[in-house]
Amino acid sequence: MKKNVGSLDRIIRIIVGVFALVLFFTNYFSGIWHWVALAVGIVMLFVAFTQSCPLYSIFGISSCKVKK
């Protein structure tokens, strides 16, 4: 998988992912939103640590600096 997630994007995804997981584990939401928080948290952290976003690949976007 090609890296397409830059440093700032990665930091934001980690913050959002951790926040979503905190909301999940503290039972802040109920019903479907409880599970949405879990999914968002897992996906955000996975993308942040792999530095590859499938949606970025589909649309040809990259926030990663290109090395020449």
Residue pairs with C-beta under 8 A, 6 or more apart in sequence:
1 50
1 52
2 52
2 57
3 51
3 52
3 64
4 51
4 52
4 53
4 56
4 57
4 61
4 62
4 63
4 64
5 13
5 47
5 48
5 51
5 52
5 53
5 56
5 63
5 64
6 62
6 63
6 64
6 65
8 63
9 63
10 48
10 51
13 44
13 45
13 47
13 48
14 44
14 45
14 48
16 40
16 44
17 40
17 41
17 42
17 43
17 44
17 45
17 48
18 41
18 45
19 41
20 37
20 38
20 40
20 41
20 44
21 37
21 38
21 41
21 42
21 45
23 29
23 37
23 41
24 34
24 37
24 38
24 41
27 34
28 37
29 36
29 37
47 53
51 64
53 61
55 61
56 62
56 63
